[in-house]
Amino acid sequence: MNELLTFAVLSFVAFFTLINPVATMPVFMTMTASLDNKNRARTAKKASIAALITLLLFAFSGQLLFKFFGISVNSFRIVGGVIFFMMGMDMLQARLVTVKIKESEIRSYVNDISITPLAIPMITGPGAITTSIVLMEQAVTVEMKAVLVFVIVLVLLLTYIILLSSSKIIKLLGETGNNVLMRLMGLIVMVIAVEFFFSGLKPIVLDIMASKP
């Protein structure tokens, strides 16, 4: 019982820290500022479900998928960095709010941003995916695997609740406040993108140099 509790606490702390829904909330706010509460809630729900499915998929078959497609975690970090950088550039120029979304385009917009970049790689990044694979390998019993699945569901449920609370903050800030926040977050996202990119690129370059005679 103590072993299960320790594993549960370790898993929860690891996933909550890596997913960090509190840090995701400002980005979610800026990307959904032009949506009404109903569509904002729908976006949060779709992003959380997509992130949950992704984490569970990699937890149970991550090693096989990575080996089958020849993908490394470092490559995933590089791609995540590129996506983050492009998103940060848009946020820095306040494009995501100044462009008014037409009623007919809302559904498509919600579907687009809920999967990428919100679910992947904002909520479910390389760190969370790698952790799900590693912890599933460490879960040697059925009980531990069940605990891990429960923890992943719990963290994503908390993420959904935290993202929903952003509606109240958006109302308080107003359009000007949202524009200012988006530009600030754009800078931060671009810095995160650079860190992602080079943290993935460095091991690859070192491997190439080490393989040279």
C-alpha positions, 0 to 999 in steps of 0.5 A: 500500500505504501509503495502504491501511495508513493508511486501515486504521489510521485506520478502526480507531482511529475505530471502536474509540474510538467503539464503546468496548467497554471502556466498554460492558462495565459496562453489559452486565454489569449488564444480564446479571447475572441471566443464566447464562454461556450466555445472557450469551454469547448476548446478547453474540453477538447484540448484536455481530452486530446492531451489525455488520449495522447498521454495514455497512448504513449504510456501504453505504446510509446516505446513501440511507436517511437521505435516503429517510426524512428522518432526520438524524444529530441526530435519531438523537442525540436518540432515542439520548439518550432511550433512554440516559436511560430505561436509566440511570434503570432502572440507577440504581434497580437494577431490572435486577438485582432483578427475577428473570427467569423461565426462560420469559422469558429468551429474550425478554429476551435478544432485547430487550436484545441489539438495544436498547439494547446493539447500538443505540445502546450499541455502534452509536451515532450517531458510529459510524454517521456514521463508517461513512458518511463513511469509505465515501464516502472509500473510493474503491477496491474495496480500500479498501472491503474494508479498511473492511469488514474493520476493522468486522468486527475491531472488532465481534469484539473487542467480542464478546470483551471483552463475554464477559470480563465473566462473570469480573468478575460472579463476582468482584463478587457481587450486592452489587457488581453493584448498586453498579456498576449504580447508578454506571453508571446515573448515567454513562449518564444523563449520556451521555444528556443529552450525546447529547440536547443535541448533537442538539438544539442544531444543530436549534434553531440551524437553526430560529433561522437560518431565521427572517426 
